[in-house]
Amino acid sequence: MTAAPIPQPPRVTRALTAPVRGLDRLRWLWLKALGPLAKPLVRRRELRVAVAGTSLIGLALLGAIFLPMWLLALGPIVWGVPHVLGDVRYLWVRPGHHRRLALSAAVGVSLLILSVTAHPSWGFASAGLAALLARGAWWKKALAAAVAVGLVWVAWRHSFWTAVVFAHAHNLIGVALWWSWRRRMGRLHWLPLAAFVAGGALLLSGWIDPLLYWAGALDPRPSGLDVYYHLGALAPAVPGMLAVRLVLLFCFAQSVHYAVWVRLVPEEDRPRETPRTFAATLRALRADFGAPLLALAFLAAVGLAGWAAWDVFAARHGYLRAVLFHGHLELVAAALLFVEGTRPRGATERAGQPAHTRDAA
């Protein structure tokens, strides 16, 4: 009896996944080059996350010191779409919130109005609605809703300053959500957090100010996105070098924020200890979002890069305007976490999904 031939994926699929297979090959070569150091990194998630997080935070700090204007200009172009995809995936889809119709409708409508009006009060209203519709103790709902109402009032009275403060704060919210993602068995997670705090303190201290001038980090490039533009957006009315330091702090924290959603949270979310291949990651993304939506995200990323090649100022502004909702989605997730007391990771496990399916997802 002749065995049935193994079905092969279509040529188009093989062509699209070829770069992913190439990345897997490069990672295998890298692990092979590490020799005996590779085994503990592969087997121990805590160590892998600590090493990756601390290394990425170190790179973010170097970028904020030597290339801050370029990092602020190109960071959203390169990492914007992947990190928003991670936001939606891990804060909404993976926990199963998208199946809760009343919650999805209330949050979705308020975030849609936020995207249209660009008024931050609607974003805080979405967090308040999420708290009221959450499953938890009434006092937690009341407390979270009261805080949200207070923020709505402040945003309504002082929309510009609220937007400026929240632009800085939302980078910290991402780090806090990563910190809360799962129960910790050791203390290695303190290393990235300590590196993040130390990097922020170094930028605010003024110790590196001479280095900024020596490296030409504040030179007027790229065109239209120089330090004066960012001072007006991120540190208006703040005097002297303190304003520059706040811009550098935002640059640093934004890069860490991208690393959280593109690298650290995906590692934390998986039930198993060992990493998976890039090909398996692509299959998991397709399982969570579906092929059409994933293709749309890919086209958006490519389109944004093409737009930036033509006009980086317009592309960056257009991207930030289109994804206003994502920072407040993190606030919604924080409200749900407070009221329901359930970490984002593990929703599929609680639903009784088989282990082999969870690992693939």
C-alpha positions in Angstrom: 0.0 0.0 0.0 1.5 3.4 -1.1 1.5 6.1 1.5 -0.5 9.2 0.7 1.8 12.1 -0.3 2.3 14.9 2.2 0.3 17.9 1.1 2.4 20.9 0.2 1.5 24.6 0.7 0.7 26.6 -2.4 3.6 28.4 -4.1 2.3 31.8 -3.1 2.3 30.7 0.6 5.8 29.3 0.4 7.0 32.5 -1.2 5.5 34.7 1.5 6.9 32.5 4.3 10.4 32.3 2.9 11.6 35.4 4.8 10.2 33.9 8.0 12.0 30.6 7.4 15.1 32.7 6.7 14.8 34.4 10.1 14.4 31.0 11.8 17.6 29.9 10.1 19.5 33.0 11.3 18.3 32.4 14.8 19.4 28.8 14.7 22.9 30.0 13.6 23.0 32.6 16.4 22.1 30.0 19.0 24.7 27.7 17.6 27.3 30.4 17.8 26.4 31.0 21.5 27.4 27.4 22.3 26.7 26.3 25.9 25.1 29.7 26.7 22.2 28.9 24.3 20.7 26.1 26.3 19.7 28.1 29.5 18.3 30.8 27.3 16.1 28.4 25.4 15.0 26.4 28.4 14.4 29.3 30.9 11.8 31.9 30.0 12.6 34.1 33.0 16.3 34.3 32.0 15.4 34.9 28.3 13.0 37.7 29.1 15.4 39.3 31.5 18.3 39.2 29.0 16.2 40.4 26.0 14.5 43.1 28.1 17.7 44.5 29.6 19.5 44.4 26.2 16.6 46.2 24.4 16.4 48.8 27.1 20.1 49.4 26.8 19.8 49.8 23.0 16.8 52.2 23.6 19.0 54.3 25.9 21.8 54.5 23.4 19.4 55.5 20.7 17.8 58.2 22.9 21.3 59.6 23.6 22.9 59.5 20.2 20.0 59.4 17.6 16.9 60.7 19.4 15.5 62.7 16.5 15.8 59.8 14.1 14.4 57.4 16.7 11.4 59.6 17.2 10.8 59.9 13.5 11.3 56.4 12.4 10.3 54.4 15.5 6.6 54.7 14.8 7.2 53.9 11.1 9.1 50.7 11.7 7.5 49.4 14.9 4.1 51.2 15.0 1.9 48.7 13.2 3.5 45.6 14.8 3.1 47.1 18.3 -0.5 48.1 17.8 -1.2 44.6 16.5 0.3 43.3 19.7 -1.8 45.7 21.7 -5.0 44.5 20.2 -3.9 40.8 20.2 -2.8 40.5 23.8 -5.1 43.0 25.5 -8.3 42.2 23.6 -8.3 39.1 21.4 -6.3 36.6 23.5 -8.2 37.2 26.7 -11.5 36.8 24.8 -12.8 40.3 25.4 -13.9 40.5 21.8 -16.6 37.8 22.5 -18.2 40.0 25.2 -20.6 41.9 23.0 -21.7 44.6 25.5 -18.1 45.3 26.5 -16.9 45.4 22.9 -19.7 47.7 21.8 -19.2 50.2 24.7 -15.5 50.3 24.4 -15.4 50.2 20.6 -17.9 53.1 20.2 -16.0 55.4 22.7 -12.6 54.6 21.1 -14.1 55.2 17.7 -15.3 58.6 18.8 -11.8 59.3 20.2 -10.3 58.4 16.9 -12.6 60.8 15.1 -12.5 63.7 17.5 -9.0 63.3 18.9 -10.4 64.4 22.3 -8.8 62.4 25.2 -12.0 62.5 27.3 -13.5 59.7 25.2 -10.5 57.5 25.9 -11.0 57.8 29.6 -14.7 57.3 29.2 -13.9 53.9 27.5 -11.9 52.9 30.6 -14.9 53.9 32.9 -17.3 51.9 30.8 -15.0 48.9 30.8 -14.8 49.1 34.6 -18.6 49.2 34.9 -19.1 46.3 32.6 -16.3 44.2 34.1 -17.0 41.1 36.2 -15.9 41.9 39.7 -16.7 43.5 43.1 -19.0 46.5 43.0 -16.5 48.6 45.1 -13.8 48.0 42.5 -16.2 49.0 39.7 -17.2 52.2 41.6 -13.6 53.1 42.4 -12.3 52.6 38.8 -15.4 54.4 37.3 -14.9 57.3 39.8 -11.3 57.7 38.7 -12.3 57.5 35.0 -15.0 60.2 35.6 -12.4 62.4 37.2 -10.0 62.0 34.3 -12.9 62.7 31.8 -13.6 66.0 33.6 -9.9 67.0 33.6 -9.5 66.1 29.9 -12.7 68.0 29.1 -11.4 71.1 30.8 -7.7 70.8 29.8 -7.6 68.6 26.7 -4.3 69.8 25.3 -2.3 69.3 28.6 -4.1 66.0 29.2 -3.0 64.7 25.8 0.6 65.8 26.5 0.7 64.1 29.9 -1.0 60.9 28.6 1.5 60.7 25.7 4.2 60.2 28.3 2.1 58.1 30.7 1.0 55.6 28.2 4.6 54.4 27.7 4.7 53.6 31.4 1.3 51.8 31.3 2.7 49.3 28.8 5.6 48.6 31.1 3.2 48.1 34.0 1.0 45.7 32.0 4.1 43.7 31.2 5.0 43.6 34.9 1.4 42.3 35.7 1.2 39.7 32.9 1.8 36.6 34.9 2.9 35.3 38.3 6.7 35.5 38.7 8.7 32.5 40.1 12.0 34.3 40.4 13.5 37.8 40.6 15.1 38.1 37.2 12.2 40.3 36.0 13.6 43.0 38.2 16.6 43.5 35.9 14.7 45.1 33.0 12.7 47.2 35.4 15.8 48.4 37.1 17.4 49.2 33.8 14.3 51.1 32.7 14.3 53.2 35.9 18.0 53.8 35.7 17.9 54.8 32.1 15.1 57.3 32.8 16.9 58.7 35.8 20.1 59.2 33.8 18.3 61.1 31.0 16.5 63.4 33.5 19.6 64.0 35.6 21.4 66.1 33.1 24.6 64.1 33.4 24.5 63.3 29.7 23.9 66.8 28.4 27.5 67.4 27.3 27.4 64.1 25.5 24.3 65.2 23.5 26.1 68.3 22.2 29.3 66.3 21.5 27.3 63.7 19.5 25.2 66.3 17.7 22.1 64.4 18.8 20.0 67.6 18.7 21.0 68.6 15.2 18.0 69.7 13.0 17.3 66.4 11.3 15.2 64.9 9.9 13.5 67.8 8.2 10.4 69.0 10.1 10.9 66.6 13.0 13.7 68.5 14.8 14.0 69.0 18.6 11.8 72.2 18.4 8.9 70.3 16.9 9.1 67.7 19.7 9.5 70.3 22.4 6.2 71.9 21.3 4.5 68.5 21.3 6.0 66.8 24.4 7.3 69.6 26.7 5.4 72.8 26.0 6.2 75.7 28.3 8.9 73.7 30.1 12.0 75.8 30.6 15.5 75.1 29.3 17.2 71.8 29.2 14.5 70.1 31.3 12.3 70.3 28.3 14.9 68.6 26.1 15.4 65.9 28.8 11.7 65.2 28.8 11.8 64.7 25.0 14.7 62.3 25.4 12.8 60.5 28.2 9.8 60.1 25.9 12.1 58.8 23.1 13.6 56.2 25.4 10.3 55.1 27.0 8.6 54.9 23.6 11.3 52.5 22.3 10.9 50.4 25.5 7.1 50.5 24.9 7.6 49.0 21.5 9.9 46.3 22.9 7.3 45.4 25.4 4.6 44.6 22.9 6.8 43.2 20.1 9.2 41.1 22.2 8.5 40.8 25.9 4.7 40.3 26.2 4.7 37.6 23.4 7.3 35.7 25.5 5.3 36.2 28.7 2.0 35.2 27.1 2.9 31.7 25.9 2.1 28.9 28.3 5.3 26.9 27.5 8.8 27.8 28.6 10.6 27.4 25.3 10.4 29.9 22.5 8.7 29.0 19.2 9.9 29.5 15.7 9.0 32.6 13.6 7.0 30.3 11.3 5.0 29.2 14.3 4.5 32.8 15.4 3.1 33.6 11.9 0.7 30.7 12.2 -0.4 31.8 15.6 -1.0 35.4 14.3 -3.1 34.0 11.5 -5.1 31.8 14.0 -5.8 34.9 16.2 -6.7 37.4 13.6 -7.4 35.5 10.4 -5.6 35.7 7.2 -7.5 38.8 5.7 -6.9 41.0 8.8 -3.3 39.9 9.1 -2.8 40.7 5.4 -4.4 44.1 5.9 -2.0 44.8 8.8 1.0 43.8 6.6 -0.2 46.1 3.8 -0.6 48.9 6.3 3.0 48.5 7.5 4.3 48.4 4.0 2.2 51.4 3.0 3.4 53.4 6.0 7.0 52.6 5.1 6.4 53.7 1.5 4.7 56.9 2.7 7.6 57.7 5.0 10.1 57.2 2.1 8.1 60.0 0.3 7.4 62.2 3.4 8.4 61.0 6.8 6.7 63.9 8.6 3.3 63.3 7.0 3.6 59.5 7.5 4.5 59.8 11.2 1.7 62.3 11.8 -0.8 60.1 9.9 0.1 57.0 11.8 -0.1 58.7 15.2 -3.5 60.2 14.3 -4.8 56.8 13.1 -3.8 54.9 16.3 -4.9 57.3 19.0 -7.1 54.6 20.4 -4.3 52.2 21.3 -3.0 54.0 24.3 -6.5 54.2 25.8 -7.0 50.5 25.0 -4.1 49.8 27.4 -6.0 51.9 30.0 -9.1 49.8 29.4 -7.1 46.7 29.9 -5.7 48.1 33.2 -9.2 48.8 34.4 -10.4 45.3 33.6 -7.3 43.9 35.3 -8.1 45.9 38.4 -11.8 45.0 38.6 -11.6 41.4 37.5 -8.3 40.6 39.1 -7.4 38.3 36.1 -4.2 38.6 34.3 -4.5 39.0 30.5 -2.6 35.9 29.8 -4.3 32.5 30.3 -7.8 33.2 29.0 -7.7 30.3 26.6 -6.3 28.0 29.3 -9.3 28.8 31.6 -11.6 28.2 28.7 -10.4 24.6 28.7 -8.5 24.7 25.4 -6.2 21.7 24.9 -2.6 22.2 25.8 -1.3 21.5 22.3 -3.7 24.1 20.8 -2.6 26.7 23.4 1.0 26.2 22.5 0.2 26.8 18.9 -1.8 29.9 19.6 
